[in-house]
Amino acid sequence: EEGVETALAAVVEDDASLLGESADLLYHLTVLLRARGLALSDAVAVLEQRHR
């Protein structure tokens, strides 16, 4: 749900709305990762490895 709202905000809303939806998405992603014993920094590390 948050991903869809963020994508829609990117297309049809202003920057403030996009930032708000992005914050919501990051919050829920962080909660999901923590529930699995992971951290946002773990996902960032994957991104860094992909771009080496």
C-alpha positions as CSV (number, residue, x, y, z in Angstrom):
1,E,0.0,0.0,0.0
2,E,2.7,2.5,1.0
3,G,4.7,1.7,-2.2
4,V,1.6,2.5,-4.4
5,E,0.9,5.7,-2.5
6,T,4.5,6.8,-2.9
7,A,4.5,6.0,-6.6
8,L,1.2,7.9,-7.1
9,A,2.6,10.9,-5.1
10,A,5.6,11.0,-7.4
11,V,3.3,11.3,-10.5
12,V,0.4,13.5,-9.4
13,E,1.3,15.2,-6.1
14,D,3.7,17.9,-5.0
15,D,7.1,17.4,-3.5
16,A,5.8,17.7,0.1
17,S,3.4,14.9,-0.5
18,L,6.1,12.8,-2.1
19,L,8.4,13.3,0.9
20,G,5.6,12.4,3.3
21,E,4.7,9.2,1.5
22,S,8.4,8.4,1.2
23,A,8.8,8.8,4.9
24,D,5.8,6.5,5.5
25,L,7.3,3.9,3.1
26,L,10.7,4.0,4.9
27,Y,9.1,3.7,8.3
28,H,7.1,0.6,7.3
29,L,10.2,-0.9,5.5
30,T,12.2,-0.3,8.7
31,V,9.6,-2.0,10.8
32,L,9.5,-5.0,8.4
33,L,13.2,-5.4,8.3
34,R,13.5,-5.2,12.1
35,A,10.8,-7.9,12.5
36,R,13.1,-10.1,10.4
37,G,16.2,-9.2,12.4
38,L,17.6,-7.0,9.7
39,A,18.3,-3.2,9.4
40,L,18.0,-0.6,6.7
41,S,21.7,-0.5,6.6
42,D,21.7,-4.1,5.5
43,A,19.6,-3.2,2.4
44,V,21.9,-0.2,1.8
45,A,24.9,-2.6,1.8
46,V,23.2,-4.7,-0.9
47,L,22.8,-1.6,-3.0
48,E,26.4,-0.7,-2.5
49,Q,27.6,-4.1,-3.6
50,R,25.4,-3.9,-6.7
51,H,27.2,-0.8,-7.8
52,R,30.8,-1.9,-7.4
